Amino acid sequence: MQEKSKKIASVIAGAMLVGFLGAVPAHAEGSKSTYISNWLPGNESSRWHDYNRDSTSTSVTFSGCSTDGASGFRDATLILWKDVLGPDNNKGSRTNECNTYAWGDVAAGDYYFELYGFTSGGRLNVKSVTIKW
């Protein structure tokens, strides 16, 4: 009986190990890292294509934000656009306070974000921008 318990325990441990080794961490379908230098309201990011092969939320992360304004950076408003023939589709705006903001799982297509505005100053700088989709 004791030998049978050891065998069952070994089988369970082996199955757990195979399950652990076979587990694939969740990753975004795509991502890009860049920066923003002296942007004015109306500036646009480069485009990316989301094939929508996963359920990852489209997000933009800012780190190291500053403006040329006297009171410094507080937040920036971004609009996510779907690039289509004719007028592009506005997918909503988010106020980024130098961290991560997401738009949810968007449909397949080409996307970009626009700097709609920011508090204080005329030009925005962001040391690190990460876009995930």
C-alpha positions in Angstrom: 0.0 0.0 0.0 2.8 2.4 0.9 4.5 1.6 -2.5 1.3 2.5 -4.3 1.1 5.9 -2.5 4.7 6.7 -3.4 3.9 5.9 -7.1 0.8 8.0 -7.1 2.7 10.9 -5.5 5.5 10.6 -8.1 2.9 10.6 -11.0 1.2 13.7 -9.5 4.6 15.5 -9.0 5.6 14.6 -12.6 2.3 15.9 -14.0 2.7 19.2 -12.0 6.2 19.6 -13.3 5.2 19.0 -16.9 2.3 21.5 -16.4 4.7 24.1 -14.9 7.3 23.7 -17.6 4.7 23.8 -20.3 3.0 26.9 -19.0 3.5 29.9 -21.3 3.5 33.3 -19.7 1.0 35.8 -21.1 2.7 38.4 -23.4 1.4 41.2 -25.5 1.0 40.5 -29.2 3.4 43.3 -29.9 5.2 46.2 -28.3 7.5 49.1 -29.1 9.6 51.4 -27.0 10.4 55.0 -28.0 10.5 58.5 -26.5 8.9 61.9 -27.0 11.0 65.0 -27.6 9.5 68.5 -27.8 6.0 67.3 -28.8 3.2 69.9 -29.3 -0.5 69.1 -29.0 -1.5 67.4 -32.3 1.7 65.3 -32.6 1.1 61.6 -33.5 3.0 58.5 -32.6 4.2 56.1 -35.3 1.6 53.5 -36.4 1.4 49.8 -35.4 -0.7 46.9 -36.5 -2.7 44.9 -34.0 -3.7 41.5 -35.4 -6.0 41.0 -32.4 -4.7 37.4 -31.9 -4.9 37.8 -28.2 -6.9 39.6 -25.6 -4.2 42.0 -24.5 -5.3 45.5 -23.8 -3.7 48.3 -25.9 -1.8 50.5 -23.5 0.7 53.4 -23.5 3.2 53.8 -20.6 5.0 57.1 -20.0 8.1 57.4 -17.7 10.3 60.4 -17.1 7.8 63.1 -18.2 8.5 66.9 -18.3 7.3 70.0 -20.0 8.9 73.4 -20.6 6.2 75.0 -18.4 6.9 76.7 -15.1 4.7 74.3 -13.0 6.1 71.2 -14.7 4.4 68.0 -15.9 1.1 66.9 -14.3 -0.7 65.0 -17.0 -1.1 64.6 -20.8 -4.3 63.6 -22.7 -3.8 61.0 -25.4 -6.3 59.9 -28.0 -6.1 56.4 -29.6 -6.9 56.4 -33.2 -7.7 53.5 -35.6 -6.1 54.4 -39.0 -8.8 53.8 -41.7 -9.6 54.9 -45.2 -11.4 58.2 -44.7 -11.5 60.0 -41.3 -9.8 57.9 -38.6 -11.8 56.3 -35.8 -11.4 57.9 -32.4 -11.1 55.0 -29.8 -11.2 57.3 -26.8 -9.0 59.6 -24.8 -7.0 58.8 -21.6 -5.3 61.2 -19.2 -1.8 59.9 -18.6 -0.1 61.0 -15.4 3.3 59.6 -16.4 2.2 56.0 -15.9 0.2 53.4 -17.8 -3.2 53.9 -19.4 -5.1 51.3 -21.4 -7.9 51.2 -24.0 -8.9 47.6 -23.6 -8.7 44.9 -26.3 -9.2 46.7 -29.6 -10.2 45.1 -33.0 -7.6 44.3 -35.5 -6.2 47.2 -37.5 -3.6 50.0 -37.6 -3.4 52.3 -34.6 -1.6 55.4 -33.3 -2.0 57.8 -30.5 -2.2 61.6 -30.7 -1.1 64.0 -28.0 -4.3 66.0 -27.5 -2.9 68.3 -24.8 -1.1 68.6 -21.5 -0.9 70.8 -18.4 1.6 73.6 -18.3 4.0 74.6 -21.0 4.2 74.3 -24.8 6.3 71.2 -25.3 6.2 67.7 -23.9 9.2 65.4 -23.3 9.0 61.8 -22.2 12.2 59.8 -21.6 10.5 56.4 -22.1 7.3 55.5 -24.0 6.2 51.8 -24.2 3.2 50.9 -26.4 1.7 47.4 -26.0 -1.0 45.7 -28.0 
